Amino acid sequence: MNTVKDNPFPFSCDNKRYRTYSHYLKERFGKKVFKVSLNLGLSCPNRDGTKGCGGCIYCSDKLSGDFGGNPRESLTKQFCEVRSAMEKKWQDGFCIPYFQAGTNTYADIEFLREAYETALSFDNCVGLAVATRADCITEEIADLLFSISKRTYLVVELGLQTIHDSTAALINRCHSFEDFLQGYRLLSNRGINVCIHLIDGLPNETKQMMVETARVVGRLHPHAVKLHLLHIIKGTRLCDMYESGGVTPLTLSEYVDIVCDQLELFPQETVIERVTGDGARDTLVAPLWSLKKLCVMNEIDKELGRRNSYQGIRFEKP
């Protein structure tokens, strides 16, 4: 693998100082690859009463499916509609069906098998992405995912958000970091690619706590990581907390500083799928600066340049 010493920008095709998802996919498949978000209409164990009620305090009723398909429609119709919209931006590319909304291993295994196989049957698809919770990974589910991983580029996306159990309890996550590790190991021990989701700006978390989360996650050496900014969305319990003065969103400069510290702690091999999230303009309450996504990404680039830093410069091997 190239090093920064050999090439100041070895991680991407657009001068990024971290290993971008778009560059990784283009290297792997030879051209542009984009995700097509699908919605199975599945719930979560912290929403339906199995472990808790109401879901995570930041999650809307759409369960992170704001930009995906309509769960009342067939997967085929969802795929065609979402892909058609994506192709207005990228006309000649491969697709990765992405089960995004809800917990996509939280159902009968035969139902899941049929859904996964349907997605894999769509034309021009080169992989599959499945978003879920680590406490919804069983031996049986892991075996099913392993069988798929032998046939295609599979990534299982696990929402961790934070390693700190006090924060997890506050946001109603309803599982501990140890619970996460058990599910993660069921996948990683089988060689299944895992993308770990983290959220910066969670209530009561300090910069040191967020950076420690990145340090610990980096030592797990995941295939990929997604970094999200905490979005305050209308109709959520988090929005109620914000309006009563119980939550203070990160500023742009605070977020950029934290993300750059975190990137320095991930191994260079880990793919950075995103460094900021998308908030729906009609439901986002705060922070409104996050709507200018390119601006946020540019500020991260400038800060890494100012530091003369890059992904992995402070990675700590286990």
Backbone hydrogen bonds in HBPLUS format (Angstrom, degrees):
<---DONOR---> <-ACCEPTOR-->    atom                        ^
c    i                          cat <-CA-CA->   ^        H-A-AA   ^      H-
h    n   atom  resd res      DA  || num        DHA   H-A  angle D-A-AA Bond
n    s   type  num  typ     dist DA aas  dist angle  dist       angle   num
A0006-ASP N   A0003-THR O   3.07 MM   3  5.29 124.8  2.39 100.6 113.6     1
A0007-ASN N   A0003-THR O   3.02 MM   4  6.27 155.1  2.09 150.1 157.8     2
A0311-GLN N   A0017-ARG O   2.86 MM 294  6.22 164.0  1.89 170.9 174.4     3
A0272-ILE N   A0019-ARG O   2.79 MM 253  5.70 175.0  1.79 168.9 169.6     4
A0024-TYR N   A0020-THR O   3.05 MM   4  6.30 160.7  2.09 146.1 151.7     5
A0025-LEU N   A0021-TYR O   2.95 MM   4  6.16 168.3  1.96 157.5 159.8     6
A0026-LYS N   A0022-SER O   3.01 MM   4  6.13 155.1  2.07 142.2 149.4     7
A0027-GLU N   A0023-HIS O   2.91 MM   4  6.09 156.8  1.96 151.2 157.3     8
A0028-ARG N   A0024-TYR O   2.94 MM   4  6.15 152.7  2.02 146.5 154.6     9
A0029-PHE N   A0025-LEU O   2.80 MM   4  5.86 164.8  1.82 154.4 157.8    10
A0030-GLY N   A0026-LYS O   2.77 MM   4  4.90 137.8  1.94 128.6 136.2    11
A0094-PHE N   A0032-LYS O   2.89 MM  62  6.37 152.2  1.97 157.3 156.8    12
A0034-PHE N   A0094-PHE O   3.02 MM  60  6.47 159.1  2.07 150.6 152.0    13
A0096-ILE N   A0034-PHE O   2.97 MM  62  6.17 139.1  2.14 141.5 144.5    14
A0036-VAL N   A0096-ILE O   2.96 MM  60  5.99 156.0  2.02 134.5 136.3    15
A0098-TYR N   A0036-VAL O   2.81 MM  62  5.55 157.4  1.86 147.4 141.4    16
A0038-LEU N   A0098-TYR O   2.70 MM  60  5.67 164.0  1.73 150.3 148.9    17
A0100-GLN N   A0038-LEU O   3.32 MM  62  6.28 152.1  2.40 159.0 162.2    18
A0103-THR N   A0043-SER O   3.28 MM  60  6.03 149.2  2.38 139.6 141.6    19
A0047-ARG N   A0044-CYS O   3.01 MM   3  5.21 155.1  2.07 114.7 117.1    20
A0048-ASP N   A0044-CYS O   3.12 MM   4  6.33 149.9  2.22 161.4 168.8    21
A0051-LYS N   A0045-PRO O   2.65 MM   6  5.29 154.0  1.72 159.2 151.3    22
A0052-GLY N   A0045-PRO O   3.19 MM   7  6.58 141.4  2.35 145.6 141.1    23
A0055-GLY N   A0046-ASN O   2.84 MM   9  4.95 146.4  1.95 135.5 130.1    24
A0049-GLY N   A0052-GLY O   2.76 MM   3  4.66 134.1  1.97 170.4 156.5    25
A0059-CYS N   A0056-CYS O   3.09 MM   3  5.43 160.8  2.13 115.1 121.1    26
A0057-ILE N   A0171-ILE O   3.09 MM 114  5.25 150.4  2.18 129.4 137.5    27
A0238-LEU N   A0057-ILE O   2.90 MM 181  5.12 147.7  2.01 146.3 135.7    28
A0063-LEU N   A0060-SER O   3.04 MM   3  5.53 167.7  2.05 117.6 120.7    29
A0065-GLY N   A0062-LYS O   2.93 MM   3  5.16 139.5  2.09 105.7 118.3    30
A0102-GLY N   A0063-LEU O   2.97 MM  39  5.11 150.2  2.06 141.3 145.8    31
A0068-GLY N   A0065-GLY O   3.19 MM   3  5.08 169.9  2.20 109.2 110.9    32
A0073-GLU N   A0070-ASN O   2.94 MM   3  5.60 166.8  1.95 124.7 129.0    33
A0078-GLN N   A0074-SER O   2.93 MM   4  6.18 166.6  1.94 156.0 160.1    34
A0079-PHE N   A0075-LEU O   2.84 MM   4  5.95 165.7  1.86 150.1 154.3    35
A0080-CYS N   A0076-THR O   3.03 MM   4  6.24 163.5  2.06 147.7 151.7    36
A0081-GLU N   A0077-LYS O   3.00 MM   4  6.15 163.0  2.03 152.5 156.9    37
A0082-VAL N   A0078-GLN O   2.91 MM   4  6.05 176.8  1.91 162.7 163.7    38
A0083-ARG N   A0079-PHE O   2.83 MM   4  5.74 159.9  1.87 147.5 154.4    39
A0084-SER N   A0080-CYS O   2.99 MM   4  5.92 152.8  2.07 135.9 143.5    40
A0085-ALA N   A0081-GLU O   3.19 MM   4  6.46 154.7  2.26 143.1 149.1    41
A0086-MET N   A0082-VAL O   2.95 MM   4  6.26 156.0  2.01 150.5 157.6    42
A0087-GLU N   A0083-ARG O   2.85 MM   4  6.04 149.7  1.94 151.9 159.9    43
A0088-LYS N   A0085-ALA O   3.31 MM   3  5.57 156.0  2.37 102.9 109.9    44
A0089-LYS N   A0086-MET O   2.98 MM   3  5.64 154.2  2.04 115.6 123.0    45
A0090-TRP N   A0086-MET O   3.02 MM   4  6.29 162.5  2.05 145.3 151.0    46
A0095-CYS N   A0124-ASN O   2.92 MM  29  6.07 155.4  1.98 150.6 154.7    47
A0126-VAL N   A0095-CYS O   2.90 MM  31  6.15 155.0  1.97 168.1 172.3    48
A0129-ALA N   A0097-PRO O   2.95 MM  32  6.28 157.8  2.00 162.1 165.4    49
A0099-PHE N   A0129-ALA O   2.92 MM  30  6.20 157.2  1.97 164.0 157.9    50
A0131-ALA N   A0099-PHE O   2.92 MM  32  5.96 163.0  1.95 164.6 168.0    51
A0106-TYR N   A0103-THR O   3.14 MM   3  5.48 158.5  2.19 119.6 121.2    52
A0104-ASN N   A0131-ALA O   2.99 MM  27  5.81 161.4  2.03 150.5 153.0    53
A0111-PHE N   A0108-ASP O   3.11 MM   3  5.32 120.4  2.48 102.3 116.7    54
A0112-LEU N   A0108-ASP O   3.05 MM   4  6.40 158.7  2.10 154.3 160.6    55
A0113-ARG N   A0109-ILE O   2.82 MM   4  6.01 158.7  1.87 146.8 153.1    56
A0114-GLU N   A0110-GLU O   3.05 MM   4  6.18 163.8  2.07 145.1 148.7    57
A0115-ALA N   A0111-PHE O   3.04 MM   4  6.28 158.3  2.09 146.1 152.4    58
A0116-TYR N   A0112-LEU O   2.86 MM   4  6.05 170.3  1.86 161.4 163.3    59
A0117-GLU N   A0113-ARG O   2.94 MM   4  6.10 164.4  1.96 150.6 155.3    60
A0118-THR N   A0114-GLU O   2.93 MM   4  6.06 153.9  2.00 145.4 152.6    61
A0119-ALA N   A0115-ALA O   3.06 MM   4  6.32 163.1  2.09 150.8 154.7    62
A0120-LEU N   A0116-TYR O   2.97 MM   4  6.24 154.4  2.03 148.5 156.0    63
A0121-SER N   A0117-GLU O   3.12 MM   4  6.26 125.3  2.43 138.1 150.9    64
A0121-SER N   A0118-THR O   3.09 MM   3  5.21 142.2  2.23  99.9 111.0    65
A0122-PHE N   A0119-ALA O   3.32 MM   3  5.73 163.5  2.35 110.4 115.0    66
A0128-LEU N   A0153-TYR O   2.97 MM  25  6.34 150.9  2.06 145.2 144.8    67
A0155-VAL N   A0128-LEU O   3.00 MM  27  6.48 151.8  2.08 156.5 164.9    68
A0130-VAL N   A0155-VAL O   3.00 MM  25  6.47 156.9  2.05 156.6 163.4    69
A0157-GLU N   A0130-VAL O   2.73 MM  27  5.86 157.7  1.78 138.2 146.1    70
A0132-THR N   A0157-GLU O   2.82 MM  25  6.09 160.1  1.86 179.9 173.1    71
A0159-GLY N   A0132-THR O   3.27 MM  27  6.66 156.4  2.33 160.9 166.5    72
A0136-CYS N   A0133-ARG O   3.02 MM   3  5.39 159.4  2.07 113.0 117.5    73
A0137-ILE N   A0134-ALA O   3.33 MM   3  5.53 142.5  2.48 115.3 112.3    74
A0142-ALA N   A0138-THR O   2.79 MM   4  5.96 164.0  1.81 154.6 159.6    75
A0143-ASP N   A0139-GLU O   2.92 MM   4  6.12 149.9  2.01 145.1 152.9    76
A0144-LEU N   A0140-GLU O   3.08 MM   4  6.39 154.4  2.15 145.0 151.4    77
A0145-LEU N   A0141-ILE O   2.94 MM   4  6.24 165.4  1.96 156.6 160.1    78
A0146-PHE N   A0142-ALA O   2.85 MM   4  6.01 149.1  1.95 143.0 152.1    79
A0147-SER N   A0143-ASP O   3.02 MM   4  6.27 153.7  2.10 145.8 151.7    80
A0148-ILE N   A0144-LEU O   3.20 MM   4  6.56 147.8  2.31 144.5 153.0    81
A0149-SER N   A0145-LEU O   2.87 MM   4  6.12 151.3  1.95 147.1 155.8    82
A0150-LYS N   A0146-PHE O   3.22 MM   4  6.48 131.7  2.47 144.1 154.1    83
A0151-ARG N   A0148-ILE O   2.93 MM   3  5.37 157.8  1.98 113.6 121.0    84
A0152-THR N   A0148-ILE O   3.17 MM   4  6.39 136.0  2.38 152.1 164.7    85
A0156-VAL N   A0193-ASN O   2.95 MM  37  6.28 170.5  1.96 152.6 152.5    86
A0195-CYS N   A0156-VAL O   2.95 MM  39  6.13 159.2  2.00 137.1 142.2    87
A0158-LEU N   A0195-CYS O   2.81 MM  37  6.15 152.5  1.88 160.7 170.2    88
A0197-HIS N   A0158-LEU O   2.91 MM  39  6.11 165.9  1.93 155.0 155.4    89
A0160-LEU N   A0197-HIS O   3.20 MM  37  5.61 146.4  2.31 133.7 141.9    90
A0161-GLN N   A0197-HIS O   2.78 MM  36  5.69 176.6  1.78 147.6 146.4    91
A0199-ILE N   A0161-GLN O   3.20 MM  38  4.74 171.4  2.21 115.3 115.6    92
A0167-THR N   A0164-HIS O   3.08 MM   3  5.52 124.2  2.41 107.6 120.1    93
A0168-ALA N   A0164-HIS O   3.05 MM   4  6.39 160.7  2.09 150.5 156.6    94
A0169-ALA N   A0165-ASP O   2.96 MM   4  6.11 152.9  2.03 145.2 150.9    95
A0170-LEU N   A0166-SER O   3.16 MM   4  6.36 152.6  2.24 137.1 144.5    96
A0170-LEU N   A0167-THR O   3.00 MM   3  4.94 111.0  2.49  94.0 110.8    97
A0171-ILE N   A0167-THR O   2.94 MM   4  6.23 153.9  2.01 158.6 164.8    98
A0173-ARG N   A0168-ALA O   2.86 MM   5  5.08 167.5  1.87 162.2 159.6    99
A0172-ASN N   A0169-ALA O   3.19 MM   3  5.07 158.0  2.24 100.5 106.7   100
A0180-PHE N   A0176-SER O   3.07 MM   4  6.44 153.1  2.14 143.2 150.3   101
A0181-LEU N   A0177-PHE O   2.94 MM   4  6.28 157.8  1.99 150.2 155.5   102
A0182-GLN N   A0178-GLU O   3.08 MM   4  6.35 151.3  2.17 147.5 154.2   103
A0183-GLY N   A0179-ASP O   3.26 MM   4  6.61 163.0  2.29 152.6 155.5   104
A0184-TYR N   A0180-PHE O   2.83 MM   4  6.04 164.5  1.86 159.0 164.3   105
A0185-ARG N   A0181-LEU O   2.92 MM   4  5.99 158.0  1.96 146.0 151.0   106
A0186-LEU N   A0182-GLN O   3.19 MM   4  6.43 147.0  2.30 140.7 149.0   107
A0187-LEU N   A0184-TYR O   3.16 MM   3  5.36 129.4  2.43  98.6 111.1   108
A0188-SER N   A0184-TYR O   2.79 MM   4  6.03 178.8  1.79 162.9 162.5   109
A0189-ASN N   A0185-ARG O   2.89 MM   4  5.46 158.7  1.94 137.0 143.0   110
A0190-ARG N   A0187-LEU O   3.00 MM   3  5.36 146.2  2.12 108.0 118.3   111
A0192-ILE N   A0187-LEU O   3.12 MM   5  5.27 164.8  2.14 143.9 139.2   112
A0191-GLY N   A0188-SER O   2.95 MM   3  4.89 158.5  2.00 103.4 109.8   113
A0224-ALA N   A0194-VAL O   3.13 MM  30  6.35 154.5  2.20 147.5 143.8   114
A0196-ILE N   A0224-ALA O   3.01 MM  28  6.42 153.7  2.08 138.4 135.8   115
A0226-LYS N   A0196-ILE O   2.92 MM  30  6.18 158.9  1.97 145.4 145.9   116
A0198-LEU N   A0226-LYS O   2.90 MM  28  6.20 155.8  1.96 167.2 174.8   117
A0228-HIS N   A0198-LEU O   2.86 MM  30  6.03 149.4  1.95 150.4 160.6   118
A0200-ASP N   A0228-HIS O   2.79 MM  28  6.13 168.7  1.80 164.0 164.5   119
A0230-LEU N   A0200-ASP O   2.92 MM  30  5.88 143.3  2.06 177.7 166.4   120
A0205-GLU N   A0202-LEU O   3.13 MM   3  5.75 161.4  2.17 140.9 141.4   121
A0209-MET N   A0206-THR O   3.11 MM   3  5.19 121.8  2.47  96.3 110.3   122
A0210-MET N   A0206-THR O   3.13 MM   4  6.51 159.3  2.17 152.8 157.7   123
A0211-VAL N   A0207-LYS O   2.93 MM   4  6.15 162.0  1.96 158.8 163.6   124
A0212-GLU N   A0208-GLN O   2.95 MM   4  6.04 149.0  2.04 139.1 147.9   125
A0213-THR N   A0209-MET O   3.00 MM   4  6.27 149.6  2.09 143.9 151.7   126
A0214-ALA N   A0210-MET O   3.20 MM   4  6.57 156.2  2.26 143.5 148.7   127
A0215-ARG N   A0211-VAL O   2.93 MM   4  6.24 153.3  2.00 146.9 154.8   128
A0216-VAL N   A0212-GLU O   2.99 MM   4  6.21 166.2  2.01 156.0 157.8   129
A0217-VAL N   A0213-THR O   2.96 MM   4  6.12 165.2  1.98 152.6 157.2   130
A0218-GLY N   A0214-ALA O   2.81 MM   4  5.87 156.3  1.86 147.7 154.4   131
A0219-ARG N   A0215-ARG O   3.25 MM   4  6.52 147.0  2.36 140.5 147.9   132
A0220-LEU N   A0217-VAL O   2.96 MM   3  5.19 141.7  2.11 103.4 115.0   133
A0221-HIS N   A0218-GLY O   3.00 MM   3  5.30 152.3  2.07 107.4 116.2   134
A0271-VAL N   A0223-HIS O   2.88 MM  48  6.18 171.5  1.89 146.6 143.8   135
A0225-VAL N   A0271-VAL O   2.85 MM  46  6.34 144.5  1.98 164.2 173.6   136
A0273-GLU N   A0225-VAL O   2.82 MM  48  5.91 142.6  1.96 152.5 163.4   137
A0227-LEU N   A0274-ARG O   2.97 MM  47  5.77 170.1  1.98 137.6 140.2   138
A0232-ILE N   A0286-ALA O   2.80 MM  54  5.20 165.6  1.82 176.1 171.1   139
A0285-VAL N   A0232-ILE O   2.77 MM  53  5.46 168.5  1.78 170.1 169.6   140
A0236-THR N   A0233-ILE O   3.33 MM   3  6.00 148.7  2.43 143.3 140.9   141
A0234-LYS N   A0283-THR O   2.89 MM  49  5.28 164.8  1.91 151.9 157.0   142
A0239-CYS N   A0236-THR O   3.11 MM   3  5.20 123.7  2.44  95.1 108.6   143
A0240-ASP N   A0236-THR O   3.29 MM   4  6.76 149.1  2.40 141.8 149.5   144
A0241-MET N   A0237-ARG O   3.04 MM   4  6.39 154.2  2.11 146.1 152.8   145
A0242-TYR N   A0238-LEU O   2.88 MM   4  6.17 155.1  1.94 149.7 156.7   146
A0243-GLU N   A0239-CYS O   2.91 MM   4  6.11 163.6  1.94 152.1 155.8   147
A0244-SER N   A0240-ASP O   3.12 MM   4  6.29 133.3  2.35 138.7 150.1   148
A0246-GLY N   A0241-MET O   2.72 MM   5  4.93 150.8  1.80 163.7 153.8   149
A0245-GLY N   A0242-TYR O   3.02 MM   3  5.13 160.1  2.06 106.7 112.2   150
A0255-TYR N   A0251-THR O   2.96 MM   4  6.18 164.5  1.99 154.7 158.7   151
A0256-VAL N   A0252-LEU O   2.96 MM   4  6.15 168.5  1.97 157.1 159.9   152
A0257-ASP N   A0253-SER O   3.11 MM   4  6.16 163.0  2.14 143.7 148.2   153
A0258-ILE N   A0254-GLU O   3.05 MM   4  6.27 160.9  2.09 150.8 155.7   154
A0259-VAL N   A0255-TYR O   2.91 MM   4  6.12 172.3  1.91 160.9 162.7   155
A0260-CYS N   A0256-VAL O   3.03 MM   4  6.16 164.2  2.06 151.3 155.5   156
A0261-ASP N   A0257-ASP O   3.12 MM   4  6.33 157.7  2.18 143.9 150.0   157
A0262-GLN N   A0258-ILE O   2.92 MM   4  6.20 152.9  2.00 150.5 158.8   158
A0263-LEU N   A0259-VAL O   2.82 MM   4  6.09 161.7  1.86 156.9 161.3   159
A0264-GLU N   A0260-CYS O   3.20 MM   4  6.36 152.6  2.28 144.7 150.8   160
A0265-LEU N   A0262-GLN O   2.91 MM   3  5.29 150.1  2.00 110.1 119.6   161
A0266-PHE N   A0263-LEU O   3.31 MM   3  5.48 159.5  2.35 106.4 111.9   162
A0312-GLY N   A0263-LEU O   3.19 MM  49  6.69 149.4  2.28 133.5 137.8   163
A0314-ARG N   A0264-GLU O   2.77 MM  50  5.20 152.9  1.85 140.5 145.3   164
A0270-THR N   A0267-PRO O   3.09 MM   3  5.60 149.2  2.19 113.4 121.6   165
A0283-THR N   A0280-ALA O   3.06 MM   3  5.57 154.9  2.13 115.5 123.0   166
A0284-LEU N   A0280-ALA O   2.91 MM   4  5.79 137.9  2.09 163.8 177.0   167
A0290-SER N   A0287-PRO O   3.14 MM   3  5.91 160.2  2.18 117.8 123.3   168
A0291-LEU N   A0288-LEU O   3.13 MM   3  5.76 167.8  2.14 117.5 121.2   169
A0292-LYS N   A0289-TRP O   3.20 MM   3  5.92 158.5  2.25 116.7 121.7   170
A0295-CYS N   A0292-LYS O   3.08 MM   3  5.36 119.4  2.46 102.7 117.4   171
A0296-VAL N   A0292-LYS O   3.09 MM   4  6.50 153.8  2.16 152.1 159.8   172
A0297-MET N   A0293-LYS O   2.99 MM   4  6.32 165.7  2.02 156.6 159.8   173
A0298-ASN N   A0294-LEU O   2.84 MM   4  6.01 155.0  1.90 146.7 154.1   174
A0299-GLU N   A0295-CYS O   2.95 MM   4  6.15 152.3  2.02 147.3 154.4   175
A0300-ILE N   A0296-VAL O   3.09 MM   4  6.41 149.5  2.18 147.3 155.4   176
A0301-ASP N   A0297-MET O   3.01 MM   4  6.33 160.4  2.05 148.7 153.8   177
A0302-LYS N   A0298-ASN O   2.89 MM   4  6.16 159.8  1.93 149.9 155.3   178
A0303-GLU N   A0299-GLU O   2.96 MM   4  6.11 154.0  2.03 143.2 150.0   179
A0304-LEU N   A0300-ILE O   3.01 MM   4  6.25 163.3  2.04 154.6 158.4   180
A0305-GLY N   A0301-ASP O   2.97 MM   4  6.19 154.7  2.04 146.0 153.7   181
A0306-ARG N   A0302-LYS O   2.79 MM   4  6.02 154.0  1.85 145.9 153.5   182
A0307-ARG N   A0303-GLU O   2.98 MM   4  6.19 153.3  2.05 146.1 152.6   183
A0308-ASN N   A0304-LEU O   2.96 MM   4  5.90 116.6  2.37 132.0 148.4   184
A0309-SER N   A0304-LEU O   2.89 MM   5  5.08 171.4  1.90 152.3 154.6   185
A0308-ASN N   A0305-GLY O   2.96 MM   3  4.75 139.3  2.13  94.6 107.2   186
A0313-ILE N   A0310-TYR O   3.33 MM   3  5.96 163.5  2.35 139.4 137.6   187
A0315-PHE N   A0312-GLY O   3.19 MM   3  4.78 172.4  2.19 102.4 103.5   188
